[in-house]
Amino acid sequence: MTIVSVYNNNPLIDGRQSDRAMMVRRGVQILMREMRLSVLPELSLASGRRADLIAISEKGEIWIVEIKTSIEDFRVDRKWPEYRLHCDRLFFATHKEVPLDIFPQDCGLFLSDGYGAHLLREAPEHRLPPATRKSVTLSFARAAADRLMLAEWATGKPLAGESLSDDDNAFGE
């Protein structure tokens, strides 16, 4: 199943996430935007795993955030250590009903209420090798561009600042 569908009301939501996970995600996205990070949800990684949130800082540092909405959600998921291979910093994000002491101390931690989030613990840095950084950055950029295009197509209108006349073709010729 693709992450983005032009047939959805909102092509940026794929429907696999629970309402609670979407609430946590939104709060973390708001905080990360305030922190001047560019954020994408649900990015497929080279390993075949999918990051709940991935962000790139102004300096090119790559963060991955794994969202957990319950103790059971955390306990059954043992794939999260693999995310370290694709980021400089690894975080968990949750909400107030999940005990914070279940999360590993060697990962960062966000607490979200859907309207914002708090960074409770910084994640230690483990710098990516240059080739991996390039690969993840290109994947991020391509996914962001593709999603933007699909979001535009879903509205049936050009994005703000663009105009298409009946005489224009898809290439602006």
Secondary structure as GFF3:
##gff-version 3
##sequence-region A 1 173
A	DSSP	alpha_helix	19	34	.	.	.	ID=ss1
A	DSSP	beta_strand	38	44	.	.	.	ID=ss2
A	DSSP	beta_strand	50	56	.	.	.	ID=ss3
A	DSSP	beta_strand	62	67	.	.	.	ID=ss4
A	DSSP	alpha_helix	71	76	.	.	.	ID=ss5
A	DSSP	three_ten_helix	80	86	.	.	.	ID=ss6
A	DSSP	beta_strand	89	94	.	.	.	ID=ss7
A	DSSP	three_ten_helix	100	102	.	.	.	ID=ss8
A	DSSP	beta_strand	108	112	.	.	.	ID=ss9
A	DSSP	beta_strand	117	121	.	.	.	ID=ss10
A	DSSP	alpha_helix	130	155	.	.	.	ID=ss11
###
